[in-house]
Amino acid sequence: MKKLICFLTFTLGILGCSSEIDSSANAFEKMNTNTTQSLTDISFINKNQGIISGSFGFLAKTNNGGKTWTTLNVGDKQTFMSACMVNEQKFYTARIDLFVTSNSGATFSKIESLSGGPTIFDIKFFSPTKGLLTRSGSILKSDDSGNTWTKIYEGPSVDNLEITSDLVAYAYGGYTAIGFTGGGTIDNGTIIKTIDGGKSWTNTLNSDSNIHSISFISDNIGYYINSRHELHKTINGSTSWTKVSNLSGSTSSVCFINEKTGYYSTDDGKIYATRDGGLNWKIVYNENTERIFKIITKGGAVFAIGDNGLFLKKR
């Protein structure tokens, strides 16, 4: 009988998704960002140096992993939706306009070639000179440190980017709408891929659910969560995907450190962790009800941002 019970427990563990609260209590520490603005994006170049962007022109940098933050004056009050730190001296932030600093935030300049257009949702750089951004569902590419940009993709809408190596990157997004004809729901998602530094793109996934967040640990191994609150995994560079588990809560963002350890955040302020590749999850942060918008990993550290200036770092 004992063997049978153990077998059933093991089987149910694989099929289900645990939402048990971890005995280690709150594994993330809340750090002071000196703002109550909603934080919209985060970018780190190592476990210590990073930037965060937010509403009403907020941008700040840290050199000690988020323990202290220095607020920067971009010279504009638009709500920045994207931020990218290329190196210690150079970083970008954007929404309607794209701003850049080359002196660690002492001064910023507006890149006039992109001035006054639709929202720039994401910015990523392969190198200090070669970068990508998304705007109105399209992808633009720069080969001159962001001074000029050329549209290189316009197809199924993508808003977010993930660069995995010098030449490989993914873009993803989708669309969810409720209450259309007959009261139904429109829900779709897309992942596209480049293997030549952004020059050309291939559609690797058309899904019937919006892709909320992806996380790749190599060029080939990656994960995504969707509007159905499912976790999917690829081991062949998005050629095919396998569903791993159903997730609890209203999922917002996912990140994996390796094939065993990963985290996801929710709109109601929780963070879940897995130690078995996403089969089972436990709550490791549950101290607030503020939306957690994004969770990332860099250099082994894990960071999360959200509303009301929320910045969290794994202890």
C-alpha positions in Angstrom: 0.0 0.0 0.0 2.8 2.4 0.8 4.4 1.9 -2.6 1.0 2.6 -4.3 0.5 5.8 -2.4 4.0 7.0 -3.3 3.4 6.2 -6.9 0.1 8.2 -7.0 1.7 11.1 -5.2 4.5 11.2 -7.8 2.1 10.9 -10.7 -0.1 13.7 -9.5 2.9 15.9 -8.9 3.8 15.6 -12.5 0.3 16.3 -13.9 -0.5 19.1 -11.6 1.1 22.4 -10.5 1.7 22.9 -6.8 0.9 26.4 -5.4 2.1 25.5 -1.9 3.9 28.3 0.0 7.6 27.5 0.4 8.8 27.0 3.9 11.7 29.4 3.2 9.1 32.1 3.4 9.8 35.2 1.4 12.8 34.5 -0.8 12.8 38.0 -2.3 13.8 41.2 -0.7 12.0 44.5 -1.4 14.5 47.4 -2.0 13.9 51.1 -2.0 13.8 52.7 -5.5 13.0 56.2 -4.2 9.8 56.4 -6.3 6.2 55.4 -6.2 5.9 55.4 -10.0 5.0 52.2 -11.7 8.1 50.5 -13.1 7.8 49.3 -16.7 11.2 47.8 -17.7 14.5 46.6 -16.3 17.9 45.9 -17.8 21.0 44.6 -16.1 24.5 44.0 -17.7 25.7 41.9 -14.7 24.4 41.1 -11.2 25.3 44.6 -10.0 24.8 47.2 -12.7 21.3 47.9 -14.1 18.6 50.4 -14.9 14.8 50.6 -14.4 12.3 52.8 -16.2 8.8 53.9 -15.3 6.0 56.3 -15.6 6.3 60.1 -15.9 9.9 60.1 -17.1 11.3 57.9 -14.3 14.7 56.3 -15.0 17.2 55.1 -12.4 20.5 53.2 -12.2 22.2 51.0 -9.7 25.8 49.8 -9.3 25.2 47.5 -6.3 22.5 45.1 -7.4 19.6 47.3 -6.4 20.6 48.2 -2.9 20.6 51.9 -3.8 19.3 53.7 -6.9 20.3 57.0 -8.5 17.4 58.8 -10.2 18.4 60.1 -13.6 17.1 63.2 -15.4 16.2 62.2 -19.0 14.6 65.6 -19.6 11.1 64.3 -20.6 8.0 63.2 -18.7 6.6 60.5 -21.0 6.1 57.1 -19.5 9.0 55.1 -20.6 8.0 51.5 -21.7 11.5 50.2 -22.5 15.0 50.3 -21.1 18.3 48.8 -22.3 21.7 49.0 -20.6 24.4 48.2 -23.2 27.4 48.9 -20.9 28.3 51.0 -17.9 28.3 54.2 -20.0 25.7 53.7 -22.6 22.0 52.9 -22.1 18.6 53.7 -23.8 15.0 54.4 -22.7 12.0 55.0 -24.9 8.3 55.3 -25.5 7.2 57.8 -28.1 10.9 59.0 -28.4 14.2 57.2 -28.0 16.7 58.6 -25.6 20.4 57.6 -25.1 23.2 58.4 -22.8 26.9 57.8 -23.4 28.1 59.1 -20.0 26.3 56.8 -17.6 23.3 59.0 -17.3 24.9 62.4 -16.7 23.2 63.7 -19.9 20.7 62.3 -22.4 20.0 63.1 -26.1 16.9 62.3 -28.2 17.5 60.3 -31.3 15.6 62.5 -33.8 15.2 59.8 -36.5 12.6 58.0 -34.3 11.0 61.1 -32.8 7.3 61.3 -32.2 6.1 57.9 -33.5 4.1 55.0 -32.0 5.1 53.4 -28.7 8.5 51.7 -28.7 7.8 48.6 -26.6 11.3 47.0 -26.4 14.9 47.7 -27.1 17.8 45.2 -27.2 21.4 45.3 -28.4 23.6 42.5 -29.7 26.6 44.8 -29.3 27.3 48.5 -28.7 26.6 49.2 -32.4 24.0 46.6 -33.4 20.5 46.8 -31.9 16.8 46.0 -32.4 13.6 47.6 -31.2 9.9 46.9 -31.6 7.4 49.6 -32.7 3.7 49.1 -33.8 4.3 45.3 -34.0 7.3 45.7 -36.3 11.0 45.3 -35.8 13.6 48.0 -36.6 17.4 47.4 -36.8 20.3 49.7 -36.2 23.9 49.2 -37.2 25.3 52.5 -36.0 24.7 52.6 -32.2 21.0 53.6 -32.6 21.5 56.8 -34.6 19.5 55.4 -37.6 16.9 52.6 -37.8 15.6 50.5 -40.6 12.4 48.5 -40.5 13.3 44.9 -41.2 10.2 43.0 -40.1 6.5 43.7 -40.5 4.1 40.8 -40.1 2.2 39.2 -37.2 2.5 41.6 -34.4 5.5 41.3 -32.0 6.2 43.6 -29.1 9.0 42.0 -27.1 12.6 40.8 -27.8 15.0 38.3 -26.3 18.6 38.2 -27.5 20.4 34.9 -26.8 23.8 35.3 -28.5 25.7 37.4 -31.0 23.5 36.5 -33.9 20.4 34.8 -32.5 17.3 36.6 -31.1 13.6 35.9 -30.7 10.6 38.3 -30.9 7.2 37.5 -29.6 3.7 38.9 -28.8 0.1 38.4 -29.7 -3.4 39.7 -29.2 -6.2 39.0 -26.8 -9.7 40.6 -27.1 -12.9 39.7 -25.3 -16.4 40.6 -26.4 -16.2 40.5 -30.1 -18.8 39.0 -32.5 -21.1 36.7 -30.5 -19.3 37.6 -27.3 -16.4 35.5 -28.2 -12.6 35.9 -27.5 -9.9 36.5 -30.0 -6.6 35.1 -28.8 -3.4 34.5 -30.7 0.4 34.5 -30.3 3.5 34.6 -32.4 7.2 33.8 -32.0 9.7 34.7 -34.7 13.5 34.1 -34.8 16.6 35.5 -36.4 20.0 33.7 -36.7 21.8 36.4 -38.6 21.7 39.3 -36.2 18.3 40.6 -37.1 18.7 40.8 -40.9 16.0 38.2 -41.6 13.3 36.6 -39.5 11.5 33.3 -39.6 8.1 32.6 -38.0 8.6 29.6 -35.6 5.2 29.6 -33.8 1.7 30.6 -34.5 -0.4 30.0 -31.3 -4.0 30.2 -30.3 -3.0 32.0 -27.1 -1.1 35.3 -26.6 2.6 34.9 -25.7 3.0 36.9 -22.5 6.7 36.2 -21.7 9.6 34.1 -22.9 12.9 33.1 -21.3 15.8 31.4 -23.1 18.8 29.9 -21.3 20.6 29.2 -24.6 20.0 29.6 -28.3 18.0 26.5 -28.3 16.4 25.9 -24.8 13.6 28.3 -23.8 10.3 28.7 -22.1 7.2 30.8 -22.6 4.0 31.5 -20.7 0.7 32.4 -22.4 -2.7 33.9 -21.8 -4.0 30.5 -20.8 -1.4 30.5 -17.9 0.5 27.6 -19.4 4.3 26.9 -19.4 5.8 25.6 -22.6 9.3 24.5 -23.4 11.5 24.1 -26.5 14.8 22.3 -26.8 15.4 23.0 -30.5 15.3 26.7 -30.9 11.5 27.1 -31.2 11.1 24.5 -33.9 8.7 22.7 -31.6 7.2 23.4 -28.2 5.9 21.0 -25.4 3.5 22.0 -22.7 5.1 21.5 -19.3 2.4 22.6 -16.8 -0.6 24.7 -15.9 0.3 27.7 -13.7 -1.5 29.3 -10.8 -2.6 33.0 -10.8 -2.7 35.6 -13.5 0.8 35.1 -14.9 2.8 38.1 -16.1 6.5 37.1 -16.6 8.8 34.1 -16.5 12.6 33.6 -16.2 14.7 30.5 -16.0 18.3 30.3 -14.7 18.8 26.7 -16.0 16.7 23.7 -17.0 15.8 23.0 -13.4 15.4 26.4 -11.7 12.9 29.0 -12.8 10.5 31.8 -11.6 7.3 33.4 -12.7 5.4 36.4 -11.4 1.7 37.3 -11.3 -0.5 40.4 -11.6 -1.5 40.0 -7.9 2.1 40.3 -6.6 3.2 36.8 -6.1 6.4 35.0 -7.3 6.5 31.2 -7.8 9.6 29.1 -8.1 10.4 25.7 -9.6 13.3 23.3 -8.9 12.2 20.6 -11.3 12.0 22.3 -14.7 8.5 23.7 -14.3 6.6 20.5 -13.3 5.9 21.8 -9.8 5.8 25.4 -8.4 5.9 26.9 -4.9 5.1 30.5 -3.8 8.4 32.1 -2.7 7.1 35.7 -2.5 3.7 36.8 -1.2 4.2 40.1 0.7 2.1 42.5 -1.4 -0.8 42.8 -3.8 0.9 45.2 -6.2 1.2 43.9 -9.7 4.6 42.4 -10.6 5.2 43.3 -14.2 8.5 41.6 -15.0 11.0 39.2 -13.6 14.5 38.6 -15.1 17.8 36.9 -14.3 21.3 38.1 -14.8 24.6 36.7 -13.6 22.7 34.3 -11.3 20.8 37.1 -9.6 17.0 37.4 -10.0 15.2 40.7 -10.1 11.5 41.7 -10.4 9.7 45.1 -10.9 6.1 46.3 -10.5 3.7 49.0 -9.5 4.4 51.7 -6.9 8.2 51.6 -7.4 8.4 47.9 -6.5 11.8 46.3 -7.0 12.6 42.9 -5.7 15.8 40.9 -5.5 16.2 37.2 -4.7 17.9 36.9 -1.3 
